[in-house]
Amino acid sequence: MTAATTGKAAGVRTALVTGGGRGLGRSIAEALADRGFHVVVTHRPQTADADATLQAIRQRGGKADSMPLDLADTASFPAFRESLERRLRDPRASTLDALVNNAGIGVFRTFDELTLDDYEESFAVNTRGPLFLTQALVDLMPPGAGVVNVSTQMTRQADATSLVYSASKAALESLSATLAIALGPRGIRVNSVAPGPTATDFNGGAMRDSEALREYISNNTALGRVGRPDDIGLAVAALLGPEMAWITGQRIEAAGGAFL
């Protein structure tokens, strides 16, 4: 087996995690760094969202860098690719072995409140961005690389306020399956991970901060608690590991059995 096939012998494996500055993205980035990846996390332009993630990884002896990226601005993707490609020429990071399309937005409004802007923004960030970022970067990925698209348990069990959020993530799950077919001949796997209720700052930190909501969710979850960011980070890292090399085109729900 050649170095080009494994993506390892020529240098350190690199993983790109979009939206890696906080919440699930930070947990995913840390879990991948613990597995030996040089992690590059993206953050919103004109912000320092990724600083805490970089510090945490480096304090644990890992390798991490950050790059600005606006997922809604697909016109910026060619320049982003060029910048990433230059970074991959660094001896510390020779191949892009994992792409985690984690960044997303959650718009939660009732049917009567929903606007066209809500729809456009949700699909631009949650669906269009991951699709065309994957297209822009796939030629940097060697056989054996993997893509994980972060979806949500709410594609299986939505509520009345998750109209465009659930729909945009369901579209992402469908893209994951069809991309698995498209990229299979290149030896690249594509899967989606659907987190359940997790205590992060998502949706204003409701799951993290509301004891009543956590109790309700826990009482309706097979494993008896809400998720922690590490639950998702470890699941994504495992799915990108060699143990899962025969898994592609799948939706993996990491929800502890919520609302079965």
Phi, psi and chi 1 to 4 in degrees:
 res  aa     phi    psi   chi1   chi2   chi3   chi4
   1 MET       -  133.2 -172.6  174.8  -70.7      -
   2 THR   -86.7  164.5   67.5      -      -      -
   3 ALA   -60.1  -36.9      -      -      -      -
   4 ALA   -65.6  -31.2      -      -      -      -
   5 THR   -72.8  -42.3  -59.2      -      -      -
   6 THR   -82.5  -27.9   63.5      -      -      -
   7 GLY    70.6   16.9      -      -      -      -
   8 LYS  -119.4  -48.0  -63.5  178.2 -176.1  178.5
   9 ALA   -62.3  -30.7      -      -      -      -
  10 ALA   -75.2  -15.4      -      -      -      -
  11 GLY   165.5 -171.4      -      -      -      -
  12 VAL   -69.7  141.2  175.9      -      -      -
  13 ARG   -70.9  142.0  -63.7  173.7  -58.7  162.8
  14 THR  -120.3  140.3  -60.2      -      -      -
  15 ALA  -122.9  136.3      -      -      -      -
  16 LEU  -106.5  125.5  178.8   71.3      -      -
  17 VAL  -120.5  113.3 -179.2      -      -      -
  18 THR   -77.4  144.8   64.3      -      -      -
  19 GLY    61.4   41.9      -      -      -      -
  20 GLY   -89.3   12.4      -      -      -      -
  21 GLY   -83.6  -18.4      -      -      -      -
  22 ARG  -158.9  172.1   55.7 -166.9  176.2   90.0
  23 GLY    55.9 -135.1      -      -      -      -
  24 LEU   -63.2  -37.5  -61.7 -175.0      -      -
  25 GLY   -61.0  -42.2      -      -      -      -
  26 ARG   -64.6  -43.5  174.3  173.9  172.9  173.8
  27 SER   -63.1  -40.5  179.6      -      -      -
  28 ILE   -63.2  -45.7  -67.7  166.4      -      -
  29 ALA   -60.1  -44.2      -      -      -      -
  30 GLU   -65.8  -40.2  -68.8 -178.0    4.5      -
  31 ALA   -65.5  -38.8      -      -      -      -
  32 LEU   -69.4  -38.7  -71.3  169.6      -      -
  33 ALA   -62.0  -38.3      -      -      -      -
  34 ASP   -64.6  -23.6  -72.8  -15.3      -      -
  35 ARG   -90.8    8.6  -76.7 -169.9  166.1 -137.0
  36 GLY    96.9    3.1      -      -      -      -
  37 PHE   -75.8  143.3  -77.6   90.1      -      -
  38 HIS   -81.8  114.0  177.0  172.8      -      -
  39 VAL   -99.0  128.8 -179.9      -      -      -
  40 VAL  -110.5  120.5  178.3      -      -      -
  41 VAL  -108.3  143.5  -61.0      -      -      -
  42 THR   -97.7  154.3   72.5      -      -      -
  43 HIS  -140.6  162.2   59.8   88.3      -      -
  44 ARG   -65.2  140.0  -66.2  169.7  -63.7  174.9
  45 PRO   -57.0  148.8  -26.3   35.4      -      -
  46 GLN    64.1   23.0  -75.0   79.9   53.0      -
  47 THR  -130.6  166.2   71.5      -      -      -
  48 ALA  -115.5   36.7      -      -      -      -
  49 ASP   -56.8  -27.8  -74.6   -7.9      -      -
  50 ALA   -90.4   -5.7      -      -      -      -
  51 ASP   -58.3  -43.9  -72.2   -5.1      -      -
  52 ALA   -65.2  -37.3      -      -      -      -
  53 THR   -64.9  -45.7  -59.6      -      -      -
  54 LEU   -60.7  -44.1  -58.5 -174.2      -      -
  55 GLN   -62.3  -43.8 -177.1  178.1    5.8      -
  56 ALA   -62.9  -42.5      -      -      -      -
  57 ILE   -67.7  -44.4  -70.0  173.9      -      -
  58 ARG   -67.4  -34.0  -69.7  167.2 -179.4  168.6
  59 GLN   -64.9  -25.6  -75.0  178.6  -17.6      -
  60 ARG   -92.4    8.4  -68.3  153.9   70.0  163.4
  61 GLY    87.4    9.0      -      -      -      -
  62 GLY   -90.8  174.8      -      -      -      -
  63 LYS  -112.1  130.0  -60.4  179.0  178.8   66.4
  64 ALA  -153.4  146.4      -      -      -      -
  65 ASP  -140.9  171.4  -70.5  -65.0      -      -
  66 SER  -135.9  156.6   64.7      -      -      -
  67 MET  -144.1  141.4  -60.9  176.0   65.1      -
  68 PRO   -75.8  144.7   27.2  -33.5      -      -
  69 LEU  -158.9  130.8  176.7   66.1      -      -
  70 ASP  -105.7  106.4  179.6   -2.3      -      -
  71 LEU   -63.7  -25.3  -95.6 -175.1      -      -
  72 ALA   -77.1  -14.5      -      -      -      -
  73 ASP  -101.7   80.6 -178.4   12.3      -      -
  74 THR   -65.3  -23.2   54.1      -      -      -
  75 ALA   -65.0  -19.9      -      -      -      -
  76 SER   -85.1   -6.7   70.6      -      -      -
  77 PHE   -66.4  -39.3  -70.3  178.8      -      -
  78 PRO   -59.7  -41.8  -27.5   36.7      -      -
  79 ALA   -67.6  -36.8      -      -      -      -
  80 PHE   -62.8  -43.8  177.7   83.3      -      -
  81 ARG   -59.3  -43.9  176.8 -150.9  157.8   96.7
  82 GLU   -61.4  -41.9  -70.0  178.2    5.2      -
  83 SER   -64.8  -41.6  -64.2      -      -      -
  84 LEU   -66.7  -39.9  180.0   61.0      -      -
  85 GLU   -62.6  -39.5 -169.1  169.6   14.1      -
  86 ARG   -62.5  -38.3  -73.2 -166.0  -63.1  -89.2
  87 ARG   -67.6  -35.1 -173.0  158.7  -57.2 -166.0
  88 LEU   -70.1  -18.0  -67.4  177.6      -      -
  89 ARG   -76.1  -12.8  -64.9 -167.0 -172.6  109.9
  90 ASP   -63.9  139.1 -172.6  -63.1      -      -
  91 PRO   -56.1  -22.8  -24.8   34.0      -      -
  92 ARG   -76.8  -17.4  -61.9  175.0  -57.9  160.8
  93 ALA  -148.0   96.7      -      -      -      -
  94 SER  -101.3  -24.6   60.3      -      -      -
  95 THR  -140.4  152.6   57.1      -      -      -
  96 LEU   -93.5  101.5 -179.1   60.3      -      -
  97 ASP   -97.8  -13.6  -62.7  -85.3      -      -
  98 ALA  -150.1  135.9      -      -      -      -
  99 LEU  -124.9  121.0  169.7   60.6      -      -
 100 VAL  -114.1  107.0 -178.2      -      -      -
 101 ASN   -83.4   85.1  -71.6  -53.2      -      -
 102 ASN  -100.3  -35.1  163.0   75.0      -      -
 103 ALA   -59.4  138.5      -      -      -      -
 104 GLY  -166.1  172.4      -      -      -      -
 105 ILE  -127.0  151.1   60.9  168.9      -      -
 106 GLY  -118.0  115.7      -      -      -      -
 107 VAL  -108.3  119.1  174.4      -      -      -
 108 PHE  -122.4  103.3  -63.8   92.9      -      -
 109 ARG  -140.1  156.1  -56.0 -168.1 -161.7  -74.5
 110 THR   -70.5  165.1   66.3      -      -      -
 111 PHE   -55.5  -42.3  175.7   72.2      -      -
 112 ASP   -70.1  -27.1  -68.5  -26.2      -      -
 113 GLU   -86.0  -18.2  -64.7  170.4  -24.6      -
 114 LEU   -63.5  139.0 -162.7   64.1      -      -
 115 THR  -118.9  164.8   68.6      -      -      -
 116 LEU   -63.0  -36.4 -179.0   59.2      -      -
 117 ASP   -61.7  -38.7  -74.5  -15.3      -      -
 118 ASP   -58.9  -45.5  -66.1  -27.8      -      -
 119 TYR   -63.0  -50.7  175.3   92.0      -      -
 120 GLU   -61.0  -44.9  -63.0  -72.1   -1.7      -
 121 GLU   -66.6  -41.8 -175.3  179.0   18.8      -
 122 SER   -61.9  -47.4  -64.6      -      -      -
 123 PHE   -73.7  -30.2  -84.6   83.8      -      -
 124 ALA   -63.6  -43.7      -      -      -      -
 125 VAL   -86.6  -43.2  175.5      -      -      -
 126 ASN   -84.5  -22.5  -66.0  -15.5      -      -
 127 THR  -123.6  -59.2  -49.0      -      -      -
 128 ARG   -63.2  -43.7 -172.6 -176.5   69.2 -165.9
 129 GLY   -58.7  -54.0      -      -      -      -
 130 PRO   -58.9  -38.4  -27.9   36.2      -      -
 131 LEU   -62.0  -51.8  170.4   61.8      -      -
 132 PHE   -81.2  -21.1  -73.3  101.8      -      -
 133 LEU   -68.9  -41.9 -176.7   63.6      -      -
 134 THR   -59.6  -44.3  -57.4      -      -      -
 135 GLN   -60.2  -40.0 -176.8 -171.1   63.6      -
 136 ALA   -69.1  -30.5      -      -      -      -
 137 LEU  -104.0  -10.6  -58.2 -177.9      -      -
 138 VAL   -61.4  -31.6   69.5      -      -      -
 139 ASP   -70.3  -11.0  -74.0  -16.4      -      -
 140 LEU   -87.6   -6.4  -56.4  178.9      -      -
 141 MET  -100.8  127.9  -56.1  178.3   74.2      -
 142 PRO   -81.8  164.7   33.6  -36.9      -      -
 143 PRO   -53.8  138.7  -24.8   34.9      -      -
 144 GLY    97.7   -9.8      -      -      -      -
 145 ALA   -74.9  167.1      -      -      -      -
 146 GLY  -139.9  147.7      -      -      -      -
 147 VAL  -116.8  133.7  177.9      -      -      -
 148 VAL  -124.2  124.4  172.0      -      -      -
 149 ASN  -101.3  125.1  -65.7  -41.5      -      -
 150 VAL   -87.5  117.1  177.8      -      -      -
 151 SER  -107.1 -137.0 -179.5      -      -      -
 152 THR  -160.4  150.5  175.3      -      -      -
 153 GLN   -62.9  -19.5 -177.5 -113.7   -1.0      -
 154 MET   -73.5   -4.4  -62.6 -177.7   80.1      -
 155 THR   -74.5  -21.8   60.5      -      -      -
 156 ARG   -93.3  -37.0  177.4  175.4   64.7   82.2
 157 GLN  -135.6   90.0 -171.5 -172.8   41.2      -
 158 ALA   -85.1  173.0      -      -      -      -
 159 ASP  -132.0  178.1   66.1   37.0      -      -
 160 ALA   -66.3  -18.2      -      -      -      -
 161 THR  -100.8    0.0   66.0      -      -      -
 162 SER  -102.4   25.0   71.2      -      -      -
 163 LEU   -48.2  -64.8  -72.5  158.5      -      -
 164 VAL   -80.3  -26.7  -67.6      -      -      -
 165 TYR   -64.5  -52.7  178.1   65.6      -      -
 166 SER   -62.7  -40.5  -65.7      -      -      -
 167 ALA   -65.7  -42.2      -      -      -      -
 168 SER   -67.9  -34.6   63.5      -      -      -
 169 LYS   -75.8  -33.8  -70.2  -65.7 -168.2  176.5
 170 ALA   -63.4  -38.6      -      -      -      -
 171 ALA   -63.4  -37.7      -      -      -      -
 172 LEU   -64.1  -39.7 -178.8   63.5      -      -
 173 GLU   -63.7  -40.3  -69.5  179.4    2.3      -
 174 SER   -64.8  -40.8  179.8      -      -      -
 175 LEU   -60.6  -37.8  -76.1  172.1      -      -
 176 SER   -59.7  -43.6  -61.2      -      -      -
 177 ALA   -65.9  -44.6      -      -      -      -
 178 THR   -72.8  -32.8   52.3      -      -      -
 179 LEU   -66.1  -32.7  -79.8  171.5      -      -
 180 ALA   -60.3  -37.5      -      -      -      -
 181 ILE   -70.7  -44.6  -62.2  171.0      -      -
 182 ALA   -65.3  -37.6      -      -      -      -
 183 LEU   -98.2   -6.2  -58.5 -175.0      -      -
 184 GLY   -56.2  -43.0      -      -      -      -
 185 PRO   -61.0  -20.2  -27.3   36.9      -      -
 186 ARG   -87.7   -3.2  -55.8 -177.2 -171.9 -142.7
 187 GLY    79.7   20.2      -      -      -      -
 188 ILE  -106.8  128.5  -63.3  173.0      -      -
 189 ARG   -92.4  147.3  -60.9 -177.5  -60.6  116.0
 190 VAL  -135.5  125.5 -175.2      -      -      -
 191 ASN  -139.0  165.5  -66.6  -73.6      -      -
 192 SER  -121.3  144.2   59.3      -      -      -
 193 VAL  -114.8  128.6  168.6      -      -      -
 194 ALA  -111.8   95.6      -      -      -      -
 195 PRO   -67.2  144.9  -19.2   32.6      -      -
 196 GLY   -89.2 -165.4      -      -      -      -
 197 PRO   -57.4  121.5  -23.9   34.4      -      -
 198 THR  -133.7  139.7  -51.6      -      -      -
 199 ALA   -79.3   86.8      -      -      -      -
 200 THR  -131.6 -171.5   68.5      -      -      -
 201 ASP   -87.2    7.8   58.9   -0.3      -      -
 202 PHE   -61.6  144.1 -177.0   73.0      -      -
 203 ASN    54.8   43.8 -165.3   20.2      -      -
 204 GLY    75.3   13.5      -      -      -      -
 205 GLY    75.6   21.4      -      -      -      -
 206 ALA   -58.0  -45.4      -      -      -      -
 207 MET   -68.9  -31.5 -168.3   63.3   55.5      -
 208 ARG   -76.0  -37.3  178.0 -166.1   61.8 -160.5
 209 ASP  -101.7  -19.2  -59.7  -26.5      -      -
 210 SER   -96.9  109.0  171.7      -      -      -
 211 GLU   -63.5  -38.2 -176.6  175.6  -11.5      -
 212 ALA   -64.4  -41.4      -      -      -      -
 213 LEU   -67.0  -41.9 -178.3   57.0      -      -
 214 ARG   -62.5  -39.1  -72.1 -162.0  -53.5  -84.2
 215 GLU   -65.1  -42.6 -178.1  178.2    2.3      -
 216 TYR   -61.6  -46.9  169.3   73.1      -      -
 217 ILE   -63.4  -44.9  -63.1  -64.4      -      -
 218 SER   -58.9  -39.2  -62.3      -      -      -
 219 ASN   -70.1  -14.2  -70.8  -21.8      -      -
 220 ASN  -116.7   24.0  -72.5  -82.0      -      -
 221 THR  -123.5  131.9  -61.5      -      -      -
 222 ALA   -56.4  -39.1      -      -      -      -
 223 LEU   -90.0    4.1  -65.8 -178.3      -      -
 224 GLY    77.9   20.2      -      -      -      -
 225 ARG  -159.1  166.5   63.0  170.2  174.5   83.8
 226 VAL   -80.6  163.6  -58.8      -      -      -
 227 GLY   -74.2  157.2      -      -      -      -
 228 ARG  -111.5  151.5  -63.3 -174.2  -71.8  -99.0
 229 PRO   -52.0  -37.8  -29.2   36.2      -      -
 230 ASP   -61.6  -30.5  -74.8   -6.0      -      -
 231 ASP   -58.3  -39.9  -64.8  -35.8      -      -
 232 ILE   -79.7  -42.4  -49.1  -53.9      -      -
 233 GLY   -57.5  -44.6      -      -      -      -
 234 LEU   -67.6  -36.0  -68.6  170.5      -      -
 235 ALA   -65.1  -44.1      -      -      -      -
 236 VAL   -65.3  -44.6  171.2      -      -      -
 237 ALA   -61.1  -41.1      -      -      -      -
 238 ALA   -63.9  -40.5      -      -      -      -
 239 LEU   -65.6  -26.0 -169.1   53.4      -      -
 240 LEU   -90.9    0.4  -71.9  166.6      -      -
 241 GLY   -86.0  167.4      -      -      -      -
 242 PRO   -64.4  -23.1   22.8  -33.5      -      -
 243 GLU   -64.9  -23.0  -53.9   90.1  -17.8      -
 244 MET  -106.4   23.2  -62.0  -67.7 -175.9      -
 245 ALA   -63.3  -16.7      -      -      -      -
 246 TRP  -103.0   10.3 -164.4 -126.1      -      -
 247 ILE  -106.6  119.2  -52.8  -60.5      -      -
 248 THR  -152.3  153.7 -166.6      -      -      -
 249 GLY    73.0   20.3      -      -      -      -
 250 GLN  -111.5  151.9  -58.3  -57.4  -56.0      -
 251 ARG  -104.1  116.5  174.5 -168.6 -174.0  -87.2
 252 ILE  -106.5  116.2  -51.4  -62.3      -      -
 253 GLU   -90.7  117.1 -175.5  166.4  -50.5      -
 254 ALA  -106.1   84.0      -      -      -      -
 255 ALA  -136.7    6.2      -      -      -      -
 256 GLY    64.3   16.4      -      -      -      -
 257 GLY    80.2   35.7      -      -      -      -
 258 ALA   -73.4  130.0      -      -      -      -
 259 PHE    53.3   47.9  -61.7  102.9      -      -
 260 LEU   -71.3      -  -68.1  175.0      -      -
